[in-house]
């Protein structure tokens, strides 16, 4: 019997050696029973961190996972025990560039400015995604991975798309990335999604086609992009939003899944910095102010506006470090500047939250049960701000251009003193706490890959 088993094992090894065209590393993974997944994502920390949370969940479920992203996130990714692959170029340099800063209020001008800056580096980015994917059995990609479909096509491996915003065309919602329009109707909502998708695709089409030809020997992709083929192939979409915030529209298909948010939990040994705990214990709950990766041409002026607004509203404040602030701002004793304190720990301890409305920050704010004041800089942030106001968990949206201490102080006072806002925010947080978006996403990935 042992001889028969040994023969069977040798036969399987020979079959894998003959039929598997990928490197030996993958064959070793197959023999060990692990399935390998590569996650492709670039952008700010808010664009990357949810995919790291998904990677951690997948590894706990028995997968071997690699995340391909920027060098500035390597320590964060490896710190959670996830393999890392480098994607060349620094997104902070792009966001802080004066051309991008001037165009941030208009999504089309913003993307064109980014295209001009990143364009020469696209081939490097595409090559890095390709190298990261070559020994994998499945690819999970964010919308910023413009050649993910091409990599999956060339490698003959499954592709799953992960979204932080509801980017799939629907009659229920307009595109999150276009300016607000009058409520014209469902058909118009669908058109806004196609407009944005085509603008996104056409801005990279030439580069993608050049890369396909030079690196893969494939013919050019369809003029209008891979969307039709992806629909025909029923490429799964995982939408990392709470169904309590974005219910699944009835015109989405069965392969479109609203999973719940993908939260990255702090390490089990996390301890808050002593100076942060000391500040929190020295007075009433402060107001959080943070704008993530958003940059300002005059960060000191914005910090002065924030400080004066807090003084007018008689509130203490925590100013979160980000790409837009100077390293050391001169702040009054009633304010503390902090760096990299997990939102899950910090937000529930606040009296109100002032933030830019990025998808990840908005998710953490909703989970905390604390009302928000959204100050959007561009992109989808305006839509998230309007969504929070519509749900009754935020008093108003304030434009960063022309923001005054008076208007910010008024909004902060409303967020702190309006008990109805607190009640609705607390109720929504309870619903979100009952969800487990990462586990649901892992379950769906299992169904497609196992």
C-alpha positions in Angstrom: 0.0 0.0 0.0 2.9 2.4 0.9 4.5 1.7 -2.5 1.2 2.6 -4.3 0.9 5.8 -2.4 4.5 6.7 -3.2 3.9 5.9 -6.9 0.8 8.1 -6.9 2.8 11.0 -5.3 5.5 10.6 -7.9 2.9 10.6 -10.7 1.4 13.9 -9.4 4.8 15.5 -9.1 5.6 14.5 -12.8 2.2 15.9 -13.9 2.9 19.2 -12.2 6.4 19.4 -13.6 5.2 18.7 -17.2 1.9 20.7 -17.2 2.6 23.7 -15.0 4.2 26.4 -17.0 4.8 28.7 -14.0 7.9 28.8 -11.8 8.7 26.1 -9.3 7.7 28.4 -6.4 4.0 28.0 -7.4 4.3 24.2 -7.8 5.7 24.1 -4.2 2.7 26.1 -3.0 0.3 23.7 -4.8 2.0 20.7 -3.2 1.7 22.3 0.2 -2.0 23.0 -0.2 -1.8 26.8 -0.2 -3.4 28.9 -2.9 -1.5 32.0 -3.8 -3.3 35.4 -4.4 -1.7 38.7 -5.4 -3.5 41.9 -4.6 -2.7 44.9 -6.8 -3.4 48.4 -5.3 -1.7 51.8 -5.5 -2.6 55.3 -4.2 -2.8 56.9 -0.8 -2.9 55.0 2.5 -6.7 55.1 2.3 -6.5 53.3 -1.1 -4.1 50.6 0.2 -5.1 49.9 3.8 -8.4 48.2 3.2 -6.7 45.7 0.8 -4.2 44.9 3.4 -7.1 44.1 5.8 -8.4 41.8 3.1 -5.0 40.2 2.7 -4.8 39.5 6.5 -8.2 37.9 6.4 -7.3 35.7 3.4 -4.1 34.6 5.1 -6.1 33.6 8.2 -8.3 31.6 5.9 -5.3 29.6 4.6 -4.3 31.5 1.5 -0.8 32.8 0.7 -1.1 36.5 -0.2 1.2 39.2 -1.6 0.3 42.9 -1.8 1.9 44.9 -4.6 2.1 48.6 -3.7 4.4 51.6 -3.0 7.6 51.5 -1.0 6.1 53.9 1.6 3.7 51.1 2.6 6.2 48.2 2.7 6.7 48.3 6.5 3.0 48.5 7.2 2.3 45.5 4.9 5.1 43.4 6.2 4.2 44.4 9.7 1.1 42.3 9.4 3.0 39.3 8.1 1.9 39.8 4.4 4.3 39.4 1.5 5.2 42.7 -0.3 6.0 43.5 -4.0 7.3 46.9 -5.0 5.4 49.2 -7.3 7.7 52.1 -8.4 6.7 55.7 -7.8 5.7 57.7 -4.8 2.1 58.9 -4.7 2.9 61.6 -2.2 5.0 63.4 -4.8 2.0 63.3 -7.2 -0.6 64.5 -4.7 1.6 67.4 -3.4 2.6 68.6 -6.9 1.4 72.2 -7.6 -0.3 71.2 -10.9 -2.4 68.5 -9.1 -3.1 70.9 -6.2 -4.5 73.5 -8.5 -6.7 71.0 -10.3 -8.1 69.1 -7.3 -11.6 70.7 -7.3 -12.3 69.4 -10.8 -12.1 65.6 -11.2 -11.3 65.8 -15.0 -8.6 68.4 -14.6 -7.3 66.5 -11.6 -7.0 63.2 -13.5 -5.4 64.9 -16.5 -2.8 66.5 -14.2 -2.1 63.2 -12.6 -1.9 61.6 -16.0 0.8 64.1 -17.1 2.9 63.5 -14.0 2.5 59.7 -13.8 2.3 59.0 -17.5 6.1 58.5 -18.0 6.1 56.0 -15.2 3.1 53.9 -16.3 5.2 51.3 -18.0 7.2 50.8 -14.8 4.0 50.4 -12.8 2.5 48.0 -15.3 5.8 46.0 -15.3 5.8 45.9 -11.5 2.2 44.6 -11.4 3.1 42.0 -14.0 6.2 40.8 -12.1 4.2 40.6 -8.8 1.5 38.5 -10.5 3.6 36.0 -12.5 3.6 33.2 -10.0 0.1 33.7 -8.6 -3.1 31.7 -9.0 -5.6 34.6 -8.7 -5.5 38.4 -8.8 -7.5 40.8 -6.7 -7.2 44.3 -8.0 -8.2 47.9 -7.1 -9.5 50.2 -9.9 -6.0 51.9 -9.8 -4.4 48.7 -11.2 -5.1 49.6 -14.8 -3.5 46.5 -16.3 -4.9 43.9 -13.9 -7.3 42.5 -16.5 -4.4 42.1 -18.9 -2.2 40.3 -16.4 -5.0 37.9 -15.5 -5.7 37.3 -19.2 -2.1 36.6 -20.1 -1.6 34.3 -17.0 -5.0 32.6 -17.4 -5.9 33.1 -13.8 -9.1 34.4 -12.2 -9.5 38.1 -11.6 -11.6 39.7 -8.8 -12.1 43.4 -8.5 -12.2 45.2 -5.2 -13.9 48.6 -4.9 -14.0 51.1 -2.1 -16.8 53.1 -3.8 -19.9 51.9 -5.8 -18.3 52.3 -9.2 -20.6 49.8 -11.0 -23.2 51.5 -13.2 -26.7 51.7 -11.6 -29.9 53.6 -11.9 -29.9 54.2 -8.1 -26.8 56.3 -7.7 -24.7 58.7 -9.9 -21.0 58.3 -10.1 -19.2 59.2 -6.9 -16.5 60.9 -8.9 -18.5 63.5 -10.8 -19.9 66.8 -9.5 -23.5 66.7 -8.1 -26.2 67.0 -10.7 -29.9 67.6 -10.4 -32.0 64.5 -9.9 -32.7 63.8 -13.5 -33.4 60.1 -13.3 -32.0 56.6 -13.4 -30.8 56.7 -17.0 -28.8 59.8 -16.3 -27.2 58.1 -13.2 -26.1 55.2 -15.4 -24.6 57.6 -18.0 -22.5 59.3 -15.3 -20.9 56.0 -14.4 -20.0 55.3 -18.1 -18.7 58.8 -18.5 -16.3 58.4 -15.6 -15.3 54.9 -16.6 -14.5 56.0 -20.1 -12.5 59.0 -18.9 -10.5 56.8 -16.6 -9.9 54.2 -19.4 -9.1 56.7 -22.2 -6.5 58.4 -20.0 -4.5 55.2 -19.9 -5.6 53.3 -23.1 -2.6 54.2 -25.2 -0.2 53.2 -22.4 -2.0 49.9 -21.7 -2.1 49.0 -25.3 1.6 49.7 -25.8 2.5 47.6 -22.7 0.2 44.8 -23.9 2.0 44.7 -27.3 5.6 45.1 -26.0 5.5 43.0 -22.9 2.8 40.4 -23.6 2.6 40.2 -27.4 -1.1 40.8 -27.2 -3.2 42.9 -29.6 -4.7 46.2 -28.5 -7.6 46.1 -26.1 -11.0 47.2 -27.2 -11.4 51.0 -27.8 -13.9 51.3 -25.0 -11.9 49.1 -22.6 -12.4 45.7 -21.1 -15.7 46.4 -19.4 -17.9 44.5 -21.9 -15.7 41.4 -21.7 -15.6 41.6 -17.9 -19.3 41.7 -17.8 -19.5 38.7 -20.2 -17.0 36.8 -18.1 -18.9 37.7 -14.9 -15.7 39.0 -13.2 -16.7 39.3 -9.5 -16.8 42.7 -7.8 -16.3 43.0 -4.1 -17.6 46.4 -2.9 -16.1 47.3 0.5 -19.0 49.4 1.7 -21.6 48.7 4.5 -25.0 47.7 3.1 -26.4 49.9 5.8 -24.7 52.9 4.0 -24.8 51.7 0.3 -27.5 49.0 -0.1 -27.0 46.8 -3.1 -28.9 48.4 -6.0 -31.6 46.0 -7.6 -30.0 46.4 -11.0 -26.6 45.0 -9.9 -25.9 41.4 -10.9 -25.3 38.4 -8.7 -21.6 38.7 -9.1 -21.6 42.2 -7.6 -21.2 41.8 -3.8 -21.6 44.5 -1.1 -19.5 42.9 1.6 -19.2 45.5 4.4 -16.2 47.6 5.1 -12.7 46.1 5.2 -11.2 47.4 8.5 -7.6 46.8 9.4 -7.5 46.1 13.2 -4.6 47.4 15.2 -2.0 44.8 16.3 -3.0 42.9 19.5 0.0 44.5 21.3 -0.9 48.1 20.2 -0.5 50.7 23.0 -1.4 54.3 22.3 1.5 56.8 22.7 1.6 58.0 26.4 1.4 61.7 25.4 -1.8 61.0 23.5 -3.4 59.2 26.4 -2.2 62.0 28.8 -3.9 64.6 26.5 -7.2 62.7 26.4 -7.3 62.3 30.1 -6.5 66.0 30.8 -9.9 67.3 29.7 -13.1 66.6 27.9 -13.2 64.7 24.6 -11.4 66.7 21.9 -12.4 67.2 18.3 -10.4 65.2 15.7 -9.2 67.1 12.7 -7.4 65.2 9.9 -7.3 65.4 6.1 -5.4 62.2 5.3 -3.3 62.3 2.2 -4.7 65.6 1.0 -2.2 68.3 0.6 -2.5 72.1 1.0 -0.4 74.8 -0.6 -0.6 76.8 2.7 -0.9 74.2 5.5 0.0 76.8 8.2 -3.0 78.9 7.1 -5.4 75.9 7.3 -4.0 75.0 10.7 -4.6 78.6 11.9 -8.2 78.3 10.7 -8.7 75.0 12.6 -7.1 76.4 15.8 -9.3 79.5 15.7 -12.4 77.4 15.0 -11.7 75.2 18.0 -11.1 78.3 20.1 -14.4 79.9 19.0 -16.3 76.7 19.8 -14.5 76.3 23.1 -13.2 72.8 22.1 -9.9 71.0 22.4 -8.5 69.4 19.3 -6.3 66.5 18.0 -4.7 67.3 14.7 -3.8 64.1 12.8 -0.6 64.0 10.8 -0.9 63.5 7.1 0.7 64.4 3.8 -0.6 67.9 3.9 0.7 69.2 7.3 4.2 70.5 8.2 6.0 68.1 10.5 5.8 70.5 13.5 3.1 73.1 13.6 3.0 75.7 16.3 -0.3 74.9 18.1 -1.9 76.1 21.3 -1.9 73.9 24.5 -5.5 72.9 23.7 -4.4 71.1 20.6 -2.1 68.1 20.0 -0.6 67.0 16.8 -0.4 63.1 16.4 1.0 60.7 13.8 -0.4 57.3 12.8 -2.8 56.6 15.7 -5.4 53.9 14.5 -8.7 55.5 13.7 -10.5 52.5 15.4 -9.0 53.4 18.7 -9.0 57.2 18.4 -12.3 58.1 16.8 -14.7 56.7 19.5 -12.9 58.9 22.1 -13.6 62.1 20.2 -16.4 64.7 20.6 -16.7 65.2 16.8 -14.7 64.4 13.7 -13.5 66.9 11.0 -12.1 65.0 8.0 -11.8 65.1 4.2 -14.4 62.4 3.5 -12.0 59.8 2.0 -13.6 56.4 1.7 -11.5 54.8 4.5 -11.7 57.7 6.9 -15.5 57.9 6.3 -15.9 54.2 7.1 -13.9 54.5 10.3 -16.0 57.6 11.3 -19.3 55.8 10.7 -18.1 52.8 12.7 -17.1 55.1 15.7 -20.6 56.5 16.1 -19.3 60.0 16.4 -20.8 62.7 14.1 -18.6 64.1 11.3 -18.0 67.4 9.6 -16.7 66.7 6.1 -14.3 69.1 4.3 -13.8 67.5 0.9 -10.8 68.3 -1.3 -12.0 66.5 -4.4 -12.9 63.2 -6.1 -15.4 61.0 -4.3 -15.1 63.0 -1.0 -17.9 65.4 -2.0 -20.2 62.5 -2.5 -19.3 60.8 0.8 -19.9 64.1 2.5 -23.4 64.5 1.0 -24.1 60.9 1.9 -23.4 61.5 5.6 -25.6 64.6 5.6 -28.4 62.7 3.9 -28.1 59.9 6.5 -28.3 62.5 9.3 -24.9 61.8 10.9 -23.3 65.1 9.7 -24.6 68.6 10.0 -23.1 69.9 6.7 -20.4 69.8 4.1 -17.8 72.6 4.0 -15.6 73.5 1.1 -11.9 73.6 1.8 -11.6 76.5 -0.6 -12.6 79.6 1.4 -13.0 77.7 4.7 -13.3 80.1 7.6 -12.9 79.7 11.3 -16.5 81.0 11.7 -18.1 78.4 9.4 -16.0 75.6 10.8 -16.8 76.6 14.4 -20.5 76.7 13.6 -20.4 73.2 12.1 -18.4 71.7 15.0 -20.9 73.2 17.5 -23.7 71.5 15.5 -22.0 68.2 15.4 -21.3 68.2 19.2 -24.6 69.6 20.4 -27.2 68.1 18.1 -28.5 65.0 20.0 -30.4 63.7 17.0 -27.1 63.5 15.1 -25.5 61.5 17.9 -28.5 59.1 18.1 -28.4 58.4 14.4 -24.6 58.0 14.4 -24.7 55.6 17.3 -27.5 53.5 15.7 -25.6 53.3 12.4 -22.4 52.3 14.2 -24.2 49.5 15.9 -25.3 48.1 12.5 -21.7 48.4 11.1 -20.2 46.6 14.2 -22.5 43.7 13.5 -21.0 43.3 10.0 -17.7 41.6 9.2 -16.8 42.8 5.7 -13.4 41.1 5.6 -14.9 37.7 6.5 -17.7 38.1 4.0 -15.2 39.0 1.3 -13.0 36.0 2.1 -16.1 33.8 2.0 -16.9 35.1 -1.5 -13.3 34.7 -2.7 -13.5 31.1 -1.4 -16.7 30.5 -3.4 -15.0 31.7 -6.7 -11.6 30.1 -6.2 -12.0 26.9 -4.3 
